[in-house]
C-alpha cells in the first residue's frame, strides 16, 4: 500500500471507523474463518495501514470478537426489522423460526461453530459469544412473554422454553452446517428438520399442529 493510497482515504470519526473495521472483519470472518482474520487483511480491504486497525483493536482476539459480533448483529438486524412490523407475538415467532430454519442460515451456523471452537482459547471472543447467545435467548423470551400476555400461548416458563427451542434449532442446524462444510452441499433434509422444530415449538406452547407454518 502506498502513502498516496491512504492520504486520499477520507478521514472518519473514531466511532464510524471502528464500526467500518469491525464490519469488514465480519465479512472476512464469514468467507475465510475467524482463525484466519488478521489486522493486515482488514487493513488491505479498507486500504489503510495495519497500524490503524491495531489502534482500534489492540489484540487479534479483540479484532476477531468484533468481527464476529458485527456479522451476527448484521444478520440479527434483518430478522428484528421484519419482526418489528407485527405486534402479534404469533407472527413474530413465525418470523423468528422462519429465519432460524432458512437454508441461507448455514453460513452463519458455520460462523457460530467456528466461534465456539475458537472461543476456548480467546477470552474476548468467548465473552462475545456468550453475550450474543444471551441476546437471542432474551429476544425469544420476550416474544414468548408477549404471546402469553396476549393469550396466544399456554402459560409457561418462558426462559426454560426459549432455551429448549434454541437448543433444538442450534443442534439441528449445526449438523447441517457441518455437513455443508464437509461435502460443499447440505445433506440435511430441510423440510424434515424444519418440521421437527416447528412441531416441537407448537407442542411447547400448546398450539395446534400447523399453527406456526407460514401460509
Backbone as ProteinMPNN parsed JSONL, in Angstrom:
{"seq_chain_A": "XXXXXXXXXXXXXXXXXXXXXXXXXXXXXXXXXXXXXXXXXXXXXXXXXXXXXXXXXXXXXXXXXXXXXXXXXXXXXXXXXXXXXXXXXXXXXXXXXXXXXXXXXXXXXXXXXXXXXXXXXXXXXXXXXXXXXXXXXXXXXXXXXXXXXXXXXXXXXXXXXXXXXXXXXXXXXXXXXXXXXXXXXXXXXXXXXXXXXXXXXXXXXXXXXXXXXXX", "coords_chain_A": {"N_chain_A": [[0.846, -1.194, 0.0], [0.594, 2.198, -0.858], [1.612, 5.455, 0.314], [0.164, 7.465, -0.857], [-2.197, 6.208, -1.378], [-3.397, 5.967, 1.094], [-3.546, 8.597, 1.858], [-5.534, 9.709, 0.371], [-7.724, 8.563, 1.394], [-10.731, 9.06, 2.953], [-10.945, 10.745, 6.024], [-12.406, 9.484, 8.958], [-14.717, 9.746, 11.715], [-13.869, 8.434, 14.988], [-15.766, 6.503, 15.97], [-17.229, 5.756, 13.691], [-15.163, 4.782, 12.103], [-14.236, 2.594, 13.624], [-16.515, 0.976, 13.563], [-16.656, 0.473, 10.815], [-14.276, -1.006, 10.398], [-14.812, -3.232, 11.992], [-17.041, -4.303, 10.663], [-15.933, -5.005, 8.198], [-14.114, -6.89, 9.115], [-15.954, -8.771, 9.989], [-17.102, -9.621, 7.551], [-14.874, -10.801, 6.346], [-14.392, -12.823, 8.177], [-16.623, -14.41, 7.745], [-16.107, -15.386, 5.196], [-13.525, -16.491, 5.267], [-12.998, -17.552, 7.764], [-12.737, -17.309, 11.337], [-10.274, -17.791, 12.561], [-8.453, -17.096, 10.616], [-8.427, -14.427, 10.46], [-6.854, -11.299, 10.341], [-5.157, -8.231, 11.285], [-3.833, -7.112, 9.129], [-5.17, -8.157, 6.868], [-7.694, -6.989, 7.164], [-6.944, -4.306, 7.016], [-5.96, -4.184, 4.393], [-8.322, -4.551, 2.947], [-9.752, -2.255, 3.614], [-8.021, -0.368, 2.798], [-6.056, 0.942, 4.368], [-3.356, 1.525, 6.705], [-2.063, -1.298, 8.562], [-1.494, -0.546, 11.163], [-3.475, 1.26, 11.874], [-5.706, -0.341, 12.218], [-4.793, -1.834, 14.373], [-4.73, 0.172, 16.216], [-7.375, 0.549, 16.924], [-8.159, -1.993, 17.655], [-6.583, -3.69, 19.926], [-5.594, -6.255, 20.247], [-5.405, -9.445, 18.527], [-7.406, -11.122, 19.329], [-9.355, -9.318, 20.217], [-10.014, -8.093, 17.783], [-11.05, -10.25, 16.338], [-13.236, -10.909, 17.949], [-14.771, -8.593, 17.626], [-15.291, -8.696, 14.883], [-16.812, -11.044, 14.704], [-19.042, -10.274, 16.253], [-20.041, -8.162, 14.674], [-20.833, -9.497, 12.324], [-22.807, -11.284, 13.273], [-24.65, -9.532, 14.463], [-25.412, -8.052, 12.256], [-26.817, -9.932, 10.743], [-28.843, -10.511, 12.572], [-30.205, -8.077, 12.745], [-31.678, -7.961, 10.422], [-33.645, -9.885, 10.863], [-34.883, -8.892, 13.183], [-35.826, -6.479, 12.224], [-37.793, -7.297, 10.404], [-39.555, -8.64, 12.109], [-40.403, -6.604, 13.742], [-42.415, -5.31, 12.469], [-44.816, -6.394, 13.143], [-47.246, -6.593, 15.705], [-48.277, -8.795, 16.749], [-47.595, -11.567, 18.654], [-47.536, -14.2, 17.772], [-47.106, -13.983, 15.018], [-44.577, -12.784, 15.109], [-43.102, -14.818, 16.247], [-43.291, -16.764, 14.255], [-41.793, -15.492, 12.237], [-39.3, -15.371, 13.5], [-38.687, -18.137, 13.739], [-38.831, -18.928, 11.046], [-36.669, -17.523, 9.95], [-34.56, -18.606, 11.418], [-34.566, -21.227, 10.561], [-34.077, -21.166, 7.907], [-32.452, -22.225, 4.909], [-30.392, -20.517, 4.084], [-29.212, -19.784, 6.385], [-27.121, -21.404, 6.957], [-24.4, -20.549, 6.521], [-24.045, -18.796, 8.594], [-24.425, -20.472, 10.723], [-22.127, -21.983, 10.468], [-20.277, -19.999, 11.092], [-20.906, -19.592, 13.785], [-20.216, -22.13, 14.828], [-17.495, -22.05, 14.34], [-16.818, -19.918, 16.007], [-17.473, -20.948, 18.545], [-15.55, -22.948, 18.733], [-13.097, -21.505, 18.51], [-13.327, -19.855, 20.714], [-12.5, -21.132, 22.993], [-9.878, -20.575, 23.451], [-9.663, -17.895, 23.278], [-10.319, -15.277, 25.123], [-11.741, -12.765, 24.809], [-13.337, -13.246, 22.575], [-14.805, -15.395, 23.555], [-16.313, -14.13, 25.55], [-17.848, -12.469, 23.925], [-19.275, -14.326, 22.401], [-20.891, -15.542, 24.369], [-22.361, -13.289, 25.107], [-23.769, -12.695, 22.716], [-25.296, -15.01, 22.444], [-26.952, -14.742, 24.641], [-28.431, -12.531, 23.863], [-30.032, -13.579, 21.788], [-31.511, -15.472, 23.231], [-32.854, -13.787, 25.034], [-34.369, -12.302, 23.216], [-36.138, -14.236, 22.182], [-37.401, -14.986, 24.551], [-38.809, -12.63, 25.165], [-40.629, -12.565, 23.052], [-42.118, -14.858, 23.624], [-43.139, -14.206, 26.166], [-44.726, -12.031, 25.468], [-46.572, -13.349, 23.857], [-47.846, -14.959, 25.744], [-49.037, -13.016, 27.335], [-50.822, -11.963, 25.5], [-52.517, -14.033, 25.281], [-52.028, -15.891, 23.374], [-50.328, -18.066, 23.663], [-50.08, -21.0, 25.728], [-49.883, -20.815, 29.336], [-46.552, -20.645, 30.521], [-43.11, -21.443, 31.424], [-41.206, -19.107, 30.343], [-38.445, -18.595, 29.999], [-37.175, -21.121, 30.274], [-38.473, -22.507, 28.238], [-37.695, -21.043, 25.963], [-34.952, -21.598, 25.98], [-34.957, -24.366, 25.442], [-36.111, -24.455, 22.868], [-34.239, -22.99, 21.34], [-31.985, -24.582, 21.731], [-32.711, -26.858, 20.331], [-32.921, -25.817, 17.729], [-30.255, -24.927, 17.339], [-28.805, -27.347, 17.574], [-29.846, -28.919, 15.486], [-29.315, -27.418, 13.143], [-26.646, -26.9, 13.322], [-25.629, -29.349, 12.723], [-26.372, -29.431, 10.057], [-24.751, -27.384, 9.041], [-22.198, -28.436, 9.418], [-22.302, -30.651, 7.74], [-22.562, -29.314, 5.317], [-20.095, -27.988, 5.191], [-18.365, -30.138, 4.945], [-19.125, -31.521, 2.645], [-19.677, -29.662, 0.734], [-22.217, -29.263, -0.037], [-25.434, -29.107, 1.322], [-26.455, -31.871, 3.129], [-28.54, -32.334, 4.711], [-32.012, -32.918, 5.26], [-34.011, -30.429, 4.79], [-36.893, -29.877, 4.945], [-37.747, -31.946, 6.693], [-36.212, -31.459, 9.019], [-36.984, -28.837, 9.636], [-39.713, -29.21, 10.064], [-39.622, -30.707, 12.416], [-38.611, -28.827, 14.268], [-40.663, -26.88, 14.243], [-42.917, -28.398, 15.002], [-42.18, -29.242, 17.571], [-41.995, -26.766, 18.875], [-44.642, -25.865, 18.694], [-45.836, -27.795, 20.306], [-44.631, -27.209, 22.78], [-45.772, -24.72, 23.286], [-48.45, -25.16, 23.435], [-49.957, -25.097, 21.106], [-52.051, -25.733, 18.244], [-51.266, -28.328, 15.889], [-49.456, -27.285, 13.047], [-49.948, -24.596, 13.309], [-47.834, -22.747, 13.362], [-46.755, -22.832, 10.873], [-45.903, -21.022, 8.073], [-48.164, -19.432, 5.872]], "CA_chain_A": [[0.0, 0.0, 0.0], [1.383, 3.422, -0.927], [1.143, 6.538, 1.164], [-0.857, 8.224, -1.576], [-3.467, 5.492, -1.281], [-4.025, 6.275, 2.37], [-3.766, 10.028, 2.01], [-6.789, 10.072, -0.289], [-8.823, 7.897, 2.088], [-11.425, 10.049, 3.761], [-10.847, 10.57, 7.465], [-13.7, 9.253, 9.59], [-14.692, 9.872, 13.167], [-13.461, 7.159, 15.582], [-16.853, 5.528, 16.073], [-17.529, 5.261, 12.344], [-14.026, 3.99, 11.652], [-14.234, 1.321, 14.343], [-17.624, 0.189, 13.028], [-16.263, 0.037, 9.477], [-13.273, -2.059, 10.524], [-15.48, -4.418, 12.532], [-17.892, -4.874, 9.619], [-15.038, -5.662, 7.241], [-13.632, -8.09, 9.803], [-17.055, -9.727, 9.972], [-17.218, -10.197, 6.203], [-13.726, -11.684, 6.148], [-14.603, -13.996, 9.026], [-17.616, -15.244, 7.081], [-15.562, -16.009, 3.992], [-12.248, -17.169, 5.48], [-12.913, -18.155, 9.091], [-12.264, -16.41, 12.386], [-8.862, -18.033, 12.826], [-7.633, -16.513, 9.551], [-8.622, -12.977, 10.476], [-5.702, -10.533, 10.815], [-5.233, -6.784, 11.091], [-3.365, -6.801, 7.775], [-6.23, -8.45, 5.901], [-8.711, -5.944, 7.305], [-6.352, -3.067, 6.509], [-5.905, -4.264, 2.929], [-9.677, -4.368, 2.433], [-10.181, -0.868, 3.836], [-6.974, 0.468, 2.197], [-5.379, 1.729, 5.397], [-2.234, 0.8, 7.275], [-2.435, -2.199, 9.661], [-1.39, 0.146, 12.439], [-4.754, 1.888, 12.198], [-6.548, -1.412, 12.751], [-4.266, -2.15, 15.702], [-5.066, 1.284, 17.105], [-8.743, 0.338, 17.407], [-8.256, -3.339, 18.234], [-5.224, -3.863, 20.438], [-5.189, -7.656, 20.131], [-6.115, -10.205, 17.493], [-8.622, -11.619, 19.977], [-10.328, -8.233, 20.186], [-10.453, -7.91, 16.397], [-11.879, -11.402, 15.994], [-14.5, -10.76, 18.681], [-15.527, -7.513, 16.994], [-15.758, -9.183, 13.595], [-17.899, -11.99, 14.972], [-20.209, -9.505, 16.698], [-20.58, -7.404, 13.545], [-21.512, -10.421, 11.417], [-24.008, -11.806, 13.927], [-25.609, -8.439, 14.649], [-25.933, -7.7, 10.945], [-27.841, -10.93, 10.413], [-29.96, -10.374, 13.505], [-30.951, -6.851, 12.462], [-32.636, -8.271, 9.364], [-34.756, -10.605, 11.479], [-35.576, -7.99, 14.099], [-36.53, -5.496, 11.413], [-39.007, -7.908, 9.859], [-40.469, -8.97, 13.205], [-40.901, -5.376, 14.368], [-43.582, -4.826, 11.739], [-46.03, -7.019, 13.669], [-47.441, -6.561, 17.158], [-48.791, -10.113, 17.113], [-46.5, -12.436, 19.081], [-47.526, -15.404, 16.944], [-46.436, -13.609, 13.775], [-43.162, -12.559, 15.402], [-42.481, -16.13, 16.456], [-43.162, -17.374, 12.926], [-40.664, -14.842, 11.569], [-38.098, -15.822, 14.203], [-38.413, -19.523, 13.376], [-38.575, -18.992, 9.606], [-35.304, -17.059, 9.716], [-33.613, -19.534, 12.038], [-34.571, -22.509, 9.857], [-33.865, -20.94, 6.476], [-31.181, -22.798, 4.457], [-29.353, -19.49, 3.969], [-28.614, -19.614, 7.71], [-25.99, -22.322, 7.087], [-23.115, -19.874, 6.627], [-23.965, -18.224, 9.938], [-24.231, -21.61, 11.62], [-20.699, -22.278, 10.394], [-19.585, -18.957, 11.851], [-21.104, -19.893, 15.202], [-19.384, -23.282, 15.16], [-16.125, -21.538, 14.349], [-16.657, -19.092, 17.207], [-17.461, -21.834, 19.723], [-14.253, -23.626, 18.772], [-12.03, -20.536, 18.765], [-13.514, -19.159, 21.991], [-11.85, -21.852, 24.093], [-8.548, -20.001, 23.679], [-9.727, -16.448, 23.052], [-11.247, -14.759, 26.144], [-12.631, -11.713, 24.312], [-14.317, -13.9, 21.708], [-15.684, -16.174, 24.427], [-17.252, -13.191, 26.17], [-18.772, -12.004, 22.888], [-20.151, -15.453, 22.066], [-21.883, -15.643, 25.444], [-23.216, -12.107, 25.014], [-24.662, -12.831, 21.563], [-26.248, -16.076, 22.755], [-27.93, -14.188, 25.582], [-29.329, -11.653, 23.106], [-31.02, -14.426, 21.108], [-32.402, -16.04, 24.244], [-33.717, -12.705, 25.526], [-35.32, -11.968, 22.154], [-37.179, -15.263, 22.142], [-38.164, -14.886, 25.804], [-39.748, -11.503, 25.047], [-41.705, -12.987, 22.153], [-42.962, -15.813, 24.35], [-43.862, -13.469, 27.21], [-45.763, -11.256, 24.798], [-47.608, -14.288, 23.435], [-48.611, -15.367, 26.93], [-49.857, -11.868, 27.731], [-51.888, -11.816, 24.511], [-53.343, -15.23, 25.294], [-51.71, -16.698, 22.197], [-49.661, -19.288, 24.088], [-50.446, -21.512, 27.046], [-48.961, -20.35, 30.376], [-45.332, -21.442, 30.501], [-41.854, -20.864, 31.892], [-40.699, -18.59, 29.069], [-36.993, -18.728, 29.918], [-36.843, -22.527, 30.029], [-38.991, -22.863, 26.916], [-36.82, -20.42, 24.971], [-33.7, -22.347, 25.963], [-35.164, -25.653, 24.767], [-36.335, -24.214, 21.437], [-32.974, -22.595, 20.724], [-31.093, -25.741, 21.746], [-33.14, -27.714, 19.226], [-32.52, -25.148, 16.49], [-28.793, -24.944, 17.227], [-28.335, -28.703, 17.339], [-30.268, -29.38, 14.166], [-28.695, -26.719, 12.027], [-25.196, -27.069, 13.425], [-25.381, -30.559, 11.946], [-26.469, -29.054, 8.649], [-23.578, -26.59, 8.685], [-21.052, -29.338, 9.336], [-22.459, -31.422, 6.504], [-22.278, -28.404, 4.21], [-18.66, -27.734, 5.158], [-17.647, -31.346, 4.555], [-19.492, -32.02, 1.322], [-19.934, -28.499, -0.115], [-23.653, -29.178, -0.298], [-26.13, -29.546, 2.527], [-27.051, -33.195, 3.01], [-29.67, -32.44, 5.627], [-33.326, -32.746, 4.644], [-34.558, -29.263, 5.477], [-38.307, -29.999, 5.33], [-37.879, -32.81, 7.861], [-35.64, -30.77, 10.175], [-37.834, -27.692, 9.951], [-40.959, -29.731, 10.621], [-39.363, -31.096, 13.799], [-38.501, -27.608, 15.069], [-41.975, -26.244, 14.361], [-43.809, -29.267, 15.775], [-41.77, -29.182, 18.983], [-42.361, -25.449, 19.404], [-46.102, -25.866, 18.872], [-46.127, -28.626, 21.477], [-44.202, -26.449, 23.96], [-46.63, -23.552, 23.503], [-49.854, -25.549, 23.486], [-50.6, -24.688, 19.854], [-52.499, -26.812, 17.366], [-50.292, -28.649, 14.849], [-49.537, -26.487, 11.831], [-50.218, -23.184, 13.604], [-46.671, -21.899, 13.108], [-46.319, -22.942, 9.485], [-46.291, -19.83, 7.314], [-49.05, -19.721, 4.739]], "C_chain_A": [[0.878, 1.24, 0.0], [0.784, 4.475, -0.032], [0.041, 7.321, 0.483], [-2.218, 7.556, -1.481], [-4.176, 5.821, 0.018], [-4.343, 7.744, 2.508], [-5.061, 10.479, 1.372], [-7.991, 9.421, 0.39], [-9.46, 8.864, 3.07], [-11.313, 9.729, 5.245], [-12.25, 10.435, 8.055], [-13.582, 9.456, 11.088], [-14.429, 8.494, 13.768], [-14.561, 6.1, 15.633], [-17.182, 4.915, 14.716], [-16.41, 4.37, 11.828], [-14.005, 2.625, 12.331], [-15.34, 0.407, 13.81], [-17.274, -0.355, 11.641], [-15.279, -1.125, 9.543], [-13.9, -3.352, 11.037], [-16.341, -5.094, 11.469], [-17.065, -5.593, 8.563], [-14.488, -6.949, 7.846], [-14.706, -9.173, 9.81], [-17.214, -10.398, 8.619], [-16.071, -11.166, 5.925], [-13.87, -12.96, 6.972], [-15.593, -14.957, 8.382], [-17.004, -16.02, 5.918], [-14.322, -16.858, 4.25], [-12.136, -17.889, 6.819], [-12.309, -17.201, 10.101], [-10.774, -16.562, 12.635], [-7.929, -17.434, 11.794], [-7.685, -14.989, 9.54], [-7.402, -12.279, 11.07], [-5.92, -9.052, 10.56], [-4.82, -6.412, 9.675], [-4.453, -7.055, 6.735], [-7.331, -7.398, 5.959], [-8.2, -4.641, 6.718], [-6.316, -3.056, 4.986], [-7.279, -4.032, 2.309], [-10.119, -2.908, 2.515], [-9.23, 0.126, 3.186], [-6.424, 1.484, 3.208], [-4.188, 0.911, 5.874], [-2.717, -0.132, 8.387], [-2.38, -1.533, 11.029], [-2.689, 0.818, 12.852], [-5.713, 0.853, 12.79], [-6.108, -1.757, 14.17], [-4.559, -1.042, 16.714], [-6.45, 1.071, 17.726], [-8.918, -1.017, 18.098], [-6.854, -3.772, 18.646], [-4.703, -5.286, 20.294], [-5.956, -8.337, 19.006], [-7.418, -10.768, 18.045], [-9.724, -10.563, 19.936], [-10.881, -7.995, 18.798], [-11.395, -9.037, 15.981], [-13.241, -11.311, 16.678], [-15.378, -9.699, 18.035], [-16.08, -7.945, 15.641], [-16.914, -10.15, 13.741], [-19.169, -11.242, 15.35], [-20.857, -8.767, 15.536], [-21.363, -8.307, 12.597], [-22.833, -10.91, 12.007], [-25.073, -10.72, 14.071], [-26.199, -7.982, 13.323], [-27.037, -8.645, 10.515], [-29.076, -10.744, 11.29], [-30.815, -9.155, 13.178], [-31.976, -7.068, 11.356], [-33.879, -8.938, 9.95], [-35.585, -9.691, 12.369], [-36.386, -6.966, 13.326], [-37.827, -6.043, 10.859], [-40.028, -8.173, 10.958], [-41.099, -7.728, 13.814], [-42.154, -4.844, 13.689], [-44.892, -5.385, 12.294], [-46.067, -6.927, 15.188], [-47.923, -7.91, 17.669], [-47.627, -11.05, 17.434], [-46.406, -13.696, 18.23], [-46.829, -15.128, 15.617], [-44.933, -13.424, 14.001], [-42.425, -13.872, 15.624], [-42.3, -16.852, 15.129], [-41.942, -16.811, 12.202], [-39.348, -15.307, 12.18], [-37.712, -17.234, 13.761], [-38.11, -19.672, 11.889], [-37.134, -18.598, 9.301], [-34.294, -18.075, 10.242], [-33.504, -20.851, 11.282], [-34.406, -22.361, 8.348], [-32.518, -21.537, 6.052], [-30.054, -21.779, 4.33], [-28.653, -19.236, 5.297], [-27.367, -20.474, 7.88], [-24.662, -21.606, 7.294], [-22.946, -19.224, 7.997], [-23.826, -19.326, 10.989], [-22.765, -22.019, 11.631], [-19.888, -21.256, 11.178], [-19.71, -19.214, 13.346], [-20.26, -21.082, 15.637], [-17.92, -22.878, 15.26], [-15.859, -20.749, 15.627], [-16.617, -19.945, 18.468], [-16.106, -22.526, 19.857], [-13.132, -22.662, 19.167], [-12.126, -19.92, 20.159], [-12.851, -19.869, 23.164], [-10.467, -21.298, 24.398], [-8.505, -18.491, 23.448], [-10.761, -15.842, 24.004], [-12.221, -13.7, 25.631], [-13.714, -12.3, 23.416], [-15.299, -14.712, 22.545], [-16.744, -15.288, 25.078], [-18.288, -12.716, 25.161], [-19.749, -13.101, 22.49], [-21.262, -15.59, 23.101], [-22.874, -14.488, 25.36], [-24.223, -12.237, 23.877], [-25.685, -13.944, 21.777], [-27.342, -15.562, 23.686], [-28.907, -13.249, 24.884], [-30.419, -12.478, 22.421], [-32.014, -15.032, 22.095], [-33.377, -14.983, 24.747], [-34.771, -12.314, 24.492], [-36.475, -12.961, 22.124], [-38.026, -15.235, 23.415], [-39.204, -13.776, 25.71], [-40.914, -11.85, 24.127], [-42.668, -13.919, 22.884], [-43.767, -15.125, 25.445], [-44.998, -12.654, 26.617], [-46.916, -12.161, 24.368], [-48.465, -14.768, 24.589], [-49.543, -14.243, 27.375], [-51.033, -11.672, 26.782], [-52.839, -13.008, 24.5], [-53.111, -16.139, 24.11], [-51.127, -18.052, 22.584], [-50.176, -19.716, 25.455], [-49.466, -20.964, 28.084], [-47.731, -21.254, 30.433], [-44.174, -20.695, 31.147], [-41.115, -20.392, 30.646], [-39.195, -18.78, 28.921], [-36.585, -20.163, 29.589], [-37.293, -22.964, 28.638], [-38.112, -22.294, 25.814], [-35.507, -21.177, 24.852], [-33.851, -23.662, 25.215], [-35.354, -25.47, 23.265], [-35.029, -23.87, 20.74], [-31.977, -23.748, 20.703], [-31.426, -26.688, 20.599], [-32.714, -27.117, 17.891], [-31.015, -25.248, 16.289], [-28.275, -26.338, 16.902], [-28.648, -29.194, 15.939], [-29.471, -28.728, 13.05], [-27.185, -26.59, 12.152], [-24.802, -28.31, 12.634], [-25.419, -30.254, 10.452], [-25.228, -28.305, 8.197], [-22.346, -27.464, 8.538], [-21.117, -30.153, 8.055], [-22.123, -30.569, 5.285], [-20.785, -28.189, 4.069], [-17.89, -28.942, 4.637], [-17.908, -31.744, 3.11], [-19.745, -30.928, 0.298], [-21.385, -28.428, -0.572], [-24.385, -29.756, 0.899], [-26.812, -30.885, 2.296], [-28.264, -33.355, 3.911], [-30.977, -32.225, 4.86], [-34.031, -31.61, 5.377], [-36.04, -29.379, 5.823], [-38.501, -30.853, 6.579], [-37.379, -32.101, 9.111], [-36.516, -29.6, 10.607], [-39.138, -28.141, 10.594], [-40.773, -30.12, 12.088], [-39.304, -29.872, 14.711], [-39.875, -26.984, 15.299], [-42.938, -27.089, 15.202], [-43.469, -29.214, 17.264], [-42.189, -27.854, 19.608], [-43.863, -25.356, 19.635], [-46.499, -26.671, 20.104], [-45.787, -27.881, 22.767], [-45.211, -25.353, 24.314], [-48.115, -23.887, 23.56], [-50.63, -25.129, 22.257], [-51.025, -25.905, 19.042], [-51.441, -27.073, 16.301], [-50.522, -27.82, 13.588], [-49.751, -25.008, 12.056], [-49.067, -22.281, 13.185], [-46.169, -21.961, 11.675], [-46.832, -21.746, 8.712], [-47.135, -20.229, 6.121], [-48.458, -19.173, 3.462]], "O_chain_A": [[1.82, 1.322, 0.788], [-0.389, 4.411, 0.337], [-0.897, 7.788, 1.129], [-3.256, 8.219, -1.498], [-5.4, 5.941, 0.053], [-5.297, 8.113, 3.194], [-5.633, 11.497, 1.762], [-9.136, 9.683, 0.021], [-8.775, 9.422, 3.927], [-11.551, 8.599, 5.672], [-13.162, 11.179, 7.694], [-12.498, 9.353, 11.661], [-14.731, 7.483, 13.134], [-14.305, 4.926, 15.365], [-17.389, 3.706, 14.604], [-16.658, 3.34, 11.201], [-13.779, 1.61, 11.673], [-15.126, -0.792, 13.628], [-17.563, -1.511, 11.333], [-15.431, -2.114, 8.826], [-13.56, -4.44, 10.57], [-16.369, -6.321, 11.382], [-17.448, -6.662, 8.087], [-14.407, -7.975, 7.171], [-14.402, -10.356, 9.654], [-17.435, -11.607, 8.545], [-16.278, -12.227, 5.337], [-13.511, -14.046, 6.516], [-15.425, -16.174, 8.461], [-17.35, -17.179, 5.689], [-14.083, -17.835, 3.541], [-11.269, -18.746, 6.989], [-11.462, -16.377, 9.755], [-10.082, -15.577, 12.892], [-6.737, -17.276, 12.058], [-7.054, -14.345, 8.702], [-6.961, -12.619, 12.168], [-6.748, -8.66, 9.737], [-5.393, -5.498, 9.083], [-4.634, -6.252, 5.82], [-7.84, -6.966, 4.925], [-8.927, -3.948, 6.006], [-6.608, -2.036, 4.362], [-7.39, -3.39, 1.265], [-10.773, -2.392, 1.608], [-9.557, 1.303, 3.031], [-6.341, 2.684, 2.947], [-4.028, -0.25, 5.498], [-3.676, 0.196, 9.087], [-3.12, -1.902, 11.941], [-2.978, 0.936, 14.042], [-6.439, 1.139, 13.742], [-6.938, -1.949, 15.058], [-4.627, -1.291, 17.918], [-6.669, 1.373, 18.899], [-9.728, -1.158, 19.013], [-6.044, -4.171, 17.81], [-3.492, -5.497, 20.227], [-7.015, -7.872, 18.587], [-8.411, -10.88, 17.326], [-10.882, -10.873, 19.656], [-12.071, -7.726, 18.637], [-12.42, -8.792, 15.345], [-14.271, -11.598, 16.068], [-16.589, -9.881, 17.909], [-17.208, -7.6, 15.29], [-17.885, -10.085, 12.988], [-20.246, -11.537, 14.832], [-22.083, -8.744, 15.42], [-22.433, -7.929, 12.119], [-23.853, -10.943, 11.319], [-26.255, -10.965, 13.829], [-27.357, -7.569, 13.268], [-28.065, -8.219, 9.988], [-30.208, -10.811, 10.811], [-32.036, -9.206, 13.324], [-33.029, -6.43, 11.352], [-35.009, -8.607, 9.589], [-36.815, -9.703, 12.326], [-37.501, -6.622, 13.719], [-38.844, -5.349, 10.841], [-41.225, -7.957, 10.765], [-42.209, -7.79, 14.344], [-42.874, -4.025, 14.26], [-45.966, -4.895, 11.945], [-45.064, -7.15, 15.867], [-47.972, -8.143, 18.876], [-46.773, -11.296, 16.583], [-45.309, -14.204, 17.994], [-46.046, -15.952, 15.144], [-44.118, -13.855, 13.185], [-41.266, -14.018, 15.236], [-41.268, -17.484, 14.903], [-41.154, -17.56, 11.624], [-38.393, -15.601, 11.461], [-36.551, -17.496, 13.447], [-37.236, -20.451, 11.509], [-36.459, -19.245, 8.502], [-33.294, -18.365, 9.585], [-32.475, -21.522, 11.349], [-34.578, -23.325, 7.602], [-31.531, -21.372, 6.769], [-28.883, -22.137, 4.456], [-27.626, -18.558, 5.343], [-26.626, -20.295, 8.847], [-23.875, -22.007, 8.151], [-21.828, -19.115, 8.501], [-23.185, -19.13, 12.021], [-22.221, -22.362, 12.68], [-18.921, -21.611, 11.853], [-18.739, -19.074, 14.089], [-19.65, -21.048, 16.706], [-17.202, -23.316, 16.159], [-14.808, -20.894, 16.251], [-15.811, -19.69, 19.363], [-15.58, -22.671, 20.961], [-12.323, -22.962, 20.045], [-11.113, -19.507, 20.724], [-12.661, -19.267, 24.221], [-9.937, -21.525, 25.485], [-7.432, -17.89, 23.426], [-11.958, -15.889, 23.72], [-13.401, -13.731, 25.978], [-14.875, -11.897, 23.491], [-16.498, -14.713, 22.267], [-17.918, -15.651, 25.147], [-19.465, -12.576, 25.493], [-20.928, -12.828, 22.265], [-22.433, -15.736, 22.75], [-24.079, -14.681, 25.521], [-25.401, -11.924, 24.053], [-26.827, -13.826, 21.332], [-28.514, -15.907, 23.533], [-30.076, -13.174, 25.263], [-31.595, -12.117, 22.47], [-33.212, -15.095, 21.822], [-34.574, -15.241, 24.875], [-35.918, -12.031, 24.838], [-37.641, -12.574, 22.05], [-39.239, -15.439, 23.356], [-40.349, -13.957, 26.126], [-42.055, -11.471, 24.393], [-43.886, -13.779, 22.773], [-44.945, -15.427, 25.632], [-46.091, -12.588, 27.179], [-48.084, -11.796, 24.496], [-49.671, -14.963, 24.435], [-50.692, -14.486, 27.744], [-52.115, -11.263, 27.205], [-53.849, -12.997, 23.795], [-53.896, -17.054, 23.859], [-51.39, -19.061, 21.93], [-50.649, -18.893, 26.24], [-48.319, -20.675, 27.741], [-47.852, -22.479, 30.398], [-44.242, -19.489, 31.386], [-40.468, -21.191, 29.968], [-38.718, -19.093, 27.83], [-35.742, -20.388, 28.72], [-36.585, -23.698, 27.948], [-37.815, -22.982, 24.838], [-35.002, -21.377, 23.747], [-32.974, -24.037, 24.437], [-34.817, -26.245, 22.474], [-34.739, -24.398, 19.666], [-31.204, -23.876, 19.754], [-30.531, -27.251, 19.971], [-32.206, -27.826, 17.023], [-30.548, -25.609, 15.209], [-27.402, -26.493, 16.049], [-27.808, -29.814, 15.286], [-29.01, -29.399, 12.127], [-26.513, -26.212, 11.192], [-23.773, -28.325, 11.958], [-24.599, -30.756, 9.683], [-24.707, -28.552, 7.109], [-21.538, -27.256, 7.633], [-20.111, -30.326, 7.366], [-21.485, -31.037, 4.342], [-20.257, -28.203, 2.957], [-16.872, -28.786, 3.962], [-17.015, -32.248, 2.43], [-20.0, -31.218, -0.872], [-21.728, -27.601, -1.417], [-23.987, -30.792, 1.43], [-27.637, -31.029, 1.393], [-28.937, -34.385, 3.881], [-31.026, -31.434, 3.918], [-34.582, -31.81, 6.459], [-36.418, -29.0, 6.932], [-39.326, -30.525, 7.431], [-38.041, -32.131, 10.148], [-36.757, -29.398, 11.797], [-39.611, -27.529, 11.552], [-41.662, -29.892, 12.909], [-39.878, -29.878, 15.8], [-40.209, -26.604, 16.421], [-43.686, -26.552, 16.018], [-44.36, -29.15, 18.111], [-42.679, -27.82, 20.737], [-44.307, -24.828, 20.655], [-47.391, -26.275, 20.853], [-46.553, -27.914, 23.73], [-45.471, -25.091, 25.488], [-48.947, -22.993, 23.715], [-51.822, -24.835, 22.342], [-50.425, -26.975, 19.147], [-50.781, -26.136, 15.85], [-51.654, -27.678, 13.126], [-49.74, -24.232, 11.101], [-49.294, -21.171, 12.705], [-45.257, -21.223, 11.303], [-48.033, -21.477, 8.688], [-46.864, -21.224, 5.449], [-49.055, -19.315, 2.394]]}, "name": "protein", "num_of_chains": 1, "seq": "XXXXXXXXXXXXXXXXXXXXXXXXXXXXXXXXXXXXXXXXXXXXXXXXXXXXXXXXXXXXXXXXXXXXXXXXXXXXXXXXXXXXXXXXXXXXXXXXXXXXXXXXXXXXXXXXXXXXXXXXXXXXXXXXXXXXXXXXXXXXXXXXXXXXXXXXXXXXXXXXXXXXXXXXXXXXXXXXXXXXXXXXXXXXXXXXXXXXXXXXXXXXXXXXXXXXXXX"}
